Each structure stands twice: as C-alpha cells, then as structure tokens.
Amino acid sequence: MRGAFAALLLTAGLVPAPAHAALTLCNRTSYILYAASAAIQSPKSQAQGWTRIVPGDCQLARKEPLEAENILVYARSGLAHSGPPRAWGGAYPVCVKDTNFSLTQAVTQPTCNAGDTFALPFAPLGNRGQAAWTMNFDDSPAMNLSEAQLAGVKRLLKDGGYAIARIDGRPDKATGAALADFRTRMKFAPTAGNAELFAALEQQVTRKIAPAGYTVCNDSREALLVALGQTEGGRPVSRGWWTVQPGACAKTVTTPLKSEAVYLLAQKKNGGVLVGGPRKFCTTPAVFDIQGSQDCAGRGLSEQGFAATPTKGRSGYVAHVGQLGLIE
C-alpha cells in the first residue's frame, strides 16, 4: 500500500467513546479502512496495527489510557477497493509492517531495520491530554455513520462489478437489487448482518482485483507464515517470513511484477505446509533475505520447496491460501 496517497479527512471527538475505551476510531468514509497507531514516550515509541474498520462502524484501537507524550495515527484503504489507495496521515514517519504488527523502537531511529518493515507518515492525534478519545475518519462530502455504511456497501458492490451509479449514502433501486443478488449468491442466512456482508464483499472483491505487486491473503482459520521466491537480475532470491492472520492480506511485493512466476511457501506456525512445491529455495527459521538457491545446507541454511504461481503478463497477483492450500 505504499506510493502516492489521496488524503481522507479526519475529525476528532465527535462520537461518544465506548465505556473504558482509550482510543476509538470511527469510519465515516465509503472505504474499508485499516488503521495503525503509535504511542511516543521518549526514548521509545510503540506502534501497532492494523485495526480493521468497515464503513459506518467504530473500533477500539488502543485499550490503555492515552498517557504517552504523543499519540500518532495512520489509516489506509483496504486492498479490495479499485483505483489508487487512499490514506490519512501526516509528517511523522513510523515503521510498520503490511501484516498485523506491534513494534517498539527508539524515537530517534532513522530507518526501519527489519526487512519487512517500512515507514509511513503518521499524524498526531490531538487528544488534548485526555486519556480517552474518539476520532472520525471522514470522506468528502461528509457523511454520518449510517450514510457511510450504505456508501461503503455501494463502493464494494461497484468494485465487484455491479452497476452502481453513485457512491453516496442514499438508498436507490439499483443498489437494492445488487445487494439482494449478492446476498442470494452468498447464500446468507436471514439473520446475517452487516459484519457478514462486509466480510463477504471484501473477500469476493479482493479475489477479483489484483493490485500491482504480489499479495497473499489468508482464507484459512489460523495464522500463516509466508515466504516468497523470485528471480531478480537472473539470480534466485528468497524472502520471508510474513505473518498473515486469518482473514487478512499481506502485500509482499509492492512494485509491478515482471517475471513469469513468483514462488510461494505458506505454512502454519507449527510447521505444517499448506502451499509448497518442487522449486527449491533457501530459508531460515527467522526473518530472511537470501541471495541464491544453491548449496543451502553448505551455507548453514534450510532448503524448502515453493509452489509456482503464474504471473507472466500480470503487474499484480493475489494468492489466496485456504484450509487445503492454494485456492485457484
């Protein structure tokens, strides 16, 4: 999700926070947002993410009282949405990961050291010293939570190929017909609510849209460890591990693809392999970035088999991993 971002507006303190909540984030945009926050208490900062917030909903992002010197916040739109990514941020670089994360680092640390971390520009919360705070992410034109919920459904239906004319918070016949058709195709139970609706819409649209780069989505019921193998400059390269939580996606390559295949290894945390294949690359138990795939054992490395995913002619690819392996 790196690159040029179109800003979303944000206002604070307008929605009552749930009892005992410290930082509550509300989404009044038409996009599914993933938010991260950082607590700055010199000489260290603690950053964590990603909190998923569907349109028209509020989520608790930090449980502890907001007593740090500064609280910073950043949010980005989900992979399911077509078009350029949207984000809200500021001018304060904070190291993050594409997958769910919790990172502690020095406030003065100039670079992101780990291979799977990178900096994004966060903005100050502006909670005015209060220990509990609610902030709203707003789109333009502004909407209330109910309107944002409907606009969010419209946007995902349109991203999924339905003929939706306007992305706004007003009901219309075309949206009603598209929503009824989607519910029927998904075989929703009569009691299925908005949580099930947004989850199904996001999953279906993510499968259809392949953003530039290489993305791995975890459609299984437990966390996965993911590694990639590629050919760069004519030489094999292997990188890992990304941790991908159930229902989440990780952007493992952020630039447009130019190779005939990208090789994927996905395994459970207990070591059980869900996706693997005949193409051998070197790995290690810890985070790795390894040049070359020859003589792994002689270099003190492990050797594992990766599965080929065809990427020839594609600038982007989304690999979905389910309970039984790669979902074609």
C-alpha positions as CSV (number, residue, x, y, z in Angstrom):
1,M,0.0,0.0,0.0
2,R,2.9,2.3,-0.4
3,G,3.0,5.1,-3.1
4,A,1.0,8.2,-3.7
5,F,-1.9,8.5,-1.4
6,A,-5.1,10.6,-1.7
7,A,-5.9,12.0,1.7
8,L,-9.0,11.3,3.7
9,L,-10.3,13.9,6.1
10,L,-10.5,13.3,9.8
11,T,-12.3,15.0,12.7
12,A,-12.0,14.1,16.4
13,G,-14.1,13.9,19.5
14,L,-17.5,13.9,17.8
15,V,-18.7,10.4,18.6
16,P,-19.0,9.2,22.3
17,A,-16.4,6.6,23.1
18,P,-17.5,3.2,24.5
19,A,-17.1,2.9,28.2
20,H,-13.5,2.3,29.3
21,A,-12.1,2.7,25.8
22,A,-9.0,4.7,25.3
23,L,-8.7,5.3,21.5
24,T,-11.7,4.6,19.4
25,L,-11.7,5.1,15.6
26,C,-14.8,5.6,13.6
27,N,-15.1,5.2,9.8
28,R,-17.4,7.7,8.1
29,T,-15.9,7.0,4.7
30,S,-17.0,4.7,2.0
31,Y,-13.8,2.6,2.2
32,I,-12.9,-0.3,4.5
33,L,-10.0,1.2,6.5
34,Y,-7.1,-0.4,8.2
35,A,-5.6,1.9,11.0
36,A,-2.4,1.9,12.9
37,S,-1.4,4.0,15.9
38,A,1.9,4.8,17.8
39,A,2.4,5.9,21.4
40,I,5.5,8.1,21.7
41,Q,7.2,8.1,25.1
42,S,10.8,9.1,24.9
43,P,13.2,7.4,24.4
44,K,10.9,4.8,22.7
45,S,7.8,4.5,20.6
46,Q,5.3,1.6,20.4
47,A,3.4,1.2,17.2
48,Q,0.7,-1.3,16.4
49,G,-1.8,-2.1,13.7
50,W,-3.9,-2.9,11.8
51,T,-7.4,-2.2,13.1
52,R,-10.0,-3.1,10.5
53,I,-12.9,-0.6,10.4
54,V,-15.7,-1.0,8.0
55,P,-17.8,2.0,6.8
56,G,-20.2,3.2,9.4
57,D,-18.5,1.3,12.3
58,C,-16.3,2.2,15.2
59,Q,-13.5,0.0,16.6
60,L,-11.3,0.1,19.7
61,A,-7.7,0.7,18.5
62,R,-5.8,1.1,21.9
63,K,-7.0,-0.1,25.3
64,E,-4.6,1.7,27.5
65,P,-5.1,5.3,28.7
66,L,-3.6,7.8,26.3
67,E,-0.9,9.0,28.7
68,A,2.1,8.9,26.3
69,E,3.7,12.2,25.3
70,N,2.2,11.9,21.8
71,I,-0.2,9.6,20.1
72,L,0.0,9.2,16.3
73,V,-2.5,7.7,13.9
74,Y,-2.5,6.5,10.3
75,A,-5.2,4.8,8.2
76,R,-5.3,3.3,4.7
77,S,-7.9,1.8,2.4
78,G,-8.2,-2.0,2.0
79,L,-6.9,-4.0,-0.9
80,A,-10.4,-4.7,-2.1
81,H,-11.0,-1.3,-3.5
82,S,-10.3,-0.4,-7.1
83,G,-8.4,2.7,-8.1
84,P,-5.4,4.3,-6.2
85,P,-5.1,3.5,-2.5
86,R,-6.5,6.1,-0.1
87,A,-4.9,7.1,3.2
88,W,-4.9,9.6,6.0
89,G,-1.5,10.6,7.5
90,G,0.8,13.4,8.4
91,A,4.5,14.2,8.5
92,Y,5.8,11.8,11.2
93,P,7.5,8.6,9.8
94,V,6.7,5.5,11.8
95,C,7.9,1.9,11.0
96,V,5.1,-0.5,10.2
97,K,4.5,-3.9,8.6
98,D,2.0,-4.9,5.9
99,T,0.7,-7.6,8.2
100,N,-0.6,-7.1,11.8
101,F,2.2,-5.9,13.9
102,S,3.4,-4.5,17.2
103,L,6.8,-2.7,17.1
104,T,8.9,-1.0,19.7
105,Q,11.7,1.2,18.5
106,A,13.8,4.2,19.5
107,V,12.1,7.6,18.9
108,T,15.3,8.8,17.1
109,Q,15.7,5.7,15.0
110,P,16.3,7.0,11.4
111,T,15.5,3.9,9.4
112,C,13.3,0.8,9.6
113,N,15.8,-2.0,10.3
114,A,13.8,-5.2,9.8
115,G,13.4,-6.4,6.2
116,D,9.6,-6.5,6.3
117,T,9.2,-3.0,7.9
118,F,8.8,0.3,6.2
119,A,7.9,3.9,7.2
120,L,4.5,5.6,6.7
121,P,3.7,9.2,7.6
122,F,1.5,9.3,10.7
123,A,-0.3,12.3,12.1
124,P,-0.7,13.5,15.7
125,L,-4.0,12.5,17.4
126,G,-4.6,15.9,19.1
127,N,-6.4,14.4,22.1
128,R,-5.6,17.5,24.2
129,G,-4.3,15.4,27.1
130,Q,-7.4,13.4,27.5
131,A,-6.9,9.7,28.4
132,A,-9.8,8.5,26.2
133,W,-10.6,9.9,22.8
134,T,-12.7,9.1,19.7
135,M,-11.7,10.2,16.2
136,N,-13.7,10.0,13.0
137,F,-12.2,9.4,9.5
138,D,-14.3,11.5,7.1
139,D,-14.8,11.4,3.4
140,S,-15.8,14.3,1.2
141,P,-18.6,15.2,1.1
142,A,-19.0,14.4,4.8
143,M,-21.4,11.6,5.9
144,N,-22.8,10.3,9.2
145,L,-22.2,6.7,10.2
146,S,-25.4,5.4,8.6
147,E,-24.8,7.1,5.3
148,A,-21.1,5.9,5.3
149,Q,-22.3,2.3,5.8
150,L,-24.6,2.4,2.8
151,A,-21.9,4.3,0.7
152,G,-19.4,1.6,1.7
153,V,-21.7,-1.2,0.5
154,K,-22.2,0.7,-2.8
155,R,-18.5,1.1,-3.3
156,L,-17.8,-2.6,-2.8
157,L,-20.7,-3.7,-5.0
158,K,-19.3,-1.4,-7.7
159,D,-15.8,-2.7,-7.2
160,G,-17.3,-6.2,-7.6
161,G,-18.8,-5.4,-11.0
162,Y,-22.3,-4.3,-10.2
163,A,-23.8,-1.2,-12.0
164,I,-23.8,1.3,-9.2
165,A,-24.2,4.9,-10.4
166,R,-23.3,7.0,-7.4
167,I,-21.3,6.3,-4.2
168,D,-23.3,8.1,-1.6
169,G,-25.4,7.4,1.5
170,R,-28.8,7.5,-0.3
171,P,-30.7,4.3,-1.0
172,D,-31.8,3.6,-4.6
173,K,-33.3,0.7,-6.6
174,A,-30.1,-0.3,-8.4
175,T,-28.3,-0.8,-5.1
176,G,-31.2,-2.7,-3.6
177,A,-31.3,-5.1,-6.5
178,A,-27.5,-5.6,-6.5
179,L,-27.5,-6.2,-2.7
180,A,-30.3,-8.7,-3.0
181,D,-28.5,-10.5,-5.8
182,F,-25.2,-10.6,-3.8
183,R,-27.0,-12.0,-0.7
184,T,-28.6,-14.7,-2.8
185,R,-25.3,-15.7,-4.4
186,M,-23.6,-15.8,-1.0
187,K,-26.5,-17.9,0.5
188,F,-26.7,-15.6,3.5
189,A,-28.8,-16.7,6.4
190,P,-31.8,-14.4,7.1
191,T,-30.1,-13.3,10.3
192,A,-26.8,-12.3,8.6
193,G,-25.9,-8.8,9.5
194,N,-23.5,-6.1,8.3
195,A,-20.4,-7.8,9.6
196,E,-21.0,-10.8,7.4
197,L,-22.0,-8.6,4.5
198,F,-18.8,-6.5,4.6
199,A,-16.6,-9.6,5.1
200,A,-18.1,-11.4,2.1
201,L,-17.9,-8.3,-0.1
202,E,-14.3,-7.6,0.8
203,Q,-13.3,-11.2,0.2
204,Q,-15.1,-11.5,-3.1
205,V,-13.8,-8.2,-4.5
206,T,-10.2,-8.9,-3.3
207,R,-10.2,-12.1,-5.3
208,K,-11.3,-10.2,-8.4
209,I,-9.0,-7.2,-8.1
210,A,-5.2,-7.8,-8.3
211,P,-3.4,-4.7,-7.2
212,A,0.2,-4.1,-8.5
213,G,2.7,-6.3,-6.8
214,Y,2.2,-9.6,-5.0
215,T,-0.4,-10.1,-2.3
216,V,-1.0,-13.1,-0.1
217,C,-4.5,-13.4,1.5
218,N,-5.1,-15.9,4.3
219,D,-8.5,-17.5,3.8
220,S,-7.8,-20.2,6.4
221,R,-8.7,-20.3,10.1
222,E,-5.2,-19.9,11.6
223,A,-2.2,-17.6,11.2
224,L,0.2,-18.4,8.4
225,L,3.9,-17.8,7.8
226,V,4.6,-16.9,4.2
227,A,7.8,-16.8,2.2
228,L,8.5,-15.9,-1.5
229,G,11.0,-17.0,-4.1
230,Q,11.8,-14.9,-7.2
231,T,14.4,-14.4,-9.9
232,E,16.0,-10.9,-9.7
233,G,18.7,-10.0,-12.2
234,G,18.9,-13.6,-13.3
235,R,19.6,-14.8,-9.8
236,P,17.2,-16.6,-7.3
237,V,16.2,-14.7,-4.2
238,S,14.1,-15.9,-1.3
239,R,12.5,-13.8,1.4
240,G,10.3,-14.4,4.5
241,W,8.6,-14.6,6.8
242,W,5.4,-12.6,6.7
243,T,2.8,-13.4,9.3
244,V,-0.7,-13.3,7.8
245,Q,-3.6,-13.5,10.2
246,P,-6.9,-15.3,9.3
247,G,-8.9,-13.0,7.0
248,A,-6.0,-10.7,6.4
249,C,-3.8,-10.0,3.4
250,A,-0.1,-9.1,3.2
251,K,1.5,-7.1,0.4
252,T,4.7,-9.0,0.0
253,V,5.9,-7.3,-3.3
254,T,4.9,-3.6,-3.7
255,T,6.2,-3.0,-7.2
256,P,4.6,-4.2,-10.5
257,L,5.6,-7.8,-11.4
258,K,7.8,-8.5,-14.3
259,S,8.5,-12.2,-14.0
260,E,6.9,-15.3,-15.4
261,A,6.3,-16.8,-11.9
262,V,6.5,-16.0,-8.3
263,Y,7.1,-18.9,-5.9
264,L,5.1,-19.2,-2.7
265,L,5.6,-21.1,0.5
266,A,2.9,-20.9,3.1
267,Q,2.9,-22.9,6.3
268,K,1.2,-23.0,9.7
269,K,3.1,-21.8,12.8
270,N,3.6,-25.4,13.8
271,G,5.4,-26.0,10.6
272,G,2.7,-27.7,8.6
273,V,2.9,-26.7,4.9
274,L,-0.2,-25.6,3.2
275,V,1.4,-24.3,0.0
276,G,4.7,-25.7,-1.3
277,G,6.1,-27.3,-4.5
278,P,9.1,-28.6,-6.4
279,R,11.1,-25.3,-6.8
280,K,13.8,-25.2,-4.1
281,F,14.8,-22.1,-2.3
282,C,16.9,-21.5,0.9
283,T,15.2,-20.4,4.1
284,T,15.9,-19.9,7.8
285,P,13.6,-20.2,10.8
286,A,14.0,-16.4,11.4
287,V,13.2,-13.5,9.1
288,F,15.5,-13.9,6.0
289,D,16.5,-12.3,2.7
290,I,18.7,-14.8,0.9
291,Q,20.6,-14.4,-2.4
292,G,20.9,-17.6,-4.4
293,S,19.4,-21.0,-4.0
294,Q,22.4,-23.3,-4.3
295,D,24.1,-25.3,-1.5
296,C,21.6,-24.2,1.1
297,A,22.9,-26.7,3.7
298,G,26.5,-25.8,3.0
299,R,25.7,-22.2,3.9
300,G,24.0,-23.2,7.1
301,L,20.5,-22.7,5.7
302,S,17.5,-24.9,5.2
303,E,16.0,-25.9,1.8
304,Q,12.3,-25.9,1.2
305,G,10.0,-26.4,-1.8
306,F,8.0,-23.5,-3.1
307,A,4.9,-23.6,-5.4
308,A,4.9,-21.6,-8.7
309,T,2.1,-19.0,-9.2
310,P,1.8,-17.8,-12.8
311,T,2.4,-14.1,-13.1
312,K,3.6,-13.7,-16.7
313,G,1.9,-10.6,-18.2
314,R,0.5,-9.5,-14.9
315,S,1.5,-6.4,-13.0
316,G,-0.3,-7.7,-9.9
317,Y,-1.3,-11.1,-8.4
318,V,-3.3,-12.1,-5.3
319,A,-2.7,-15.6,-3.9
320,H,-5.4,-16.9,-1.7
321,V,-4.5,-19.6,0.8
322,G,-7.3,-21.7,2.3
323,Q,-7.5,-24.6,4.7
324,L,-6.5,-27.1,2.0
325,G,-3.8,-24.9,0.3
326,L,-3.7,-22.5,-2.6
327,I,-7.2,-21.5,-3.9
328,E,-7.1,-21.4,-7.7
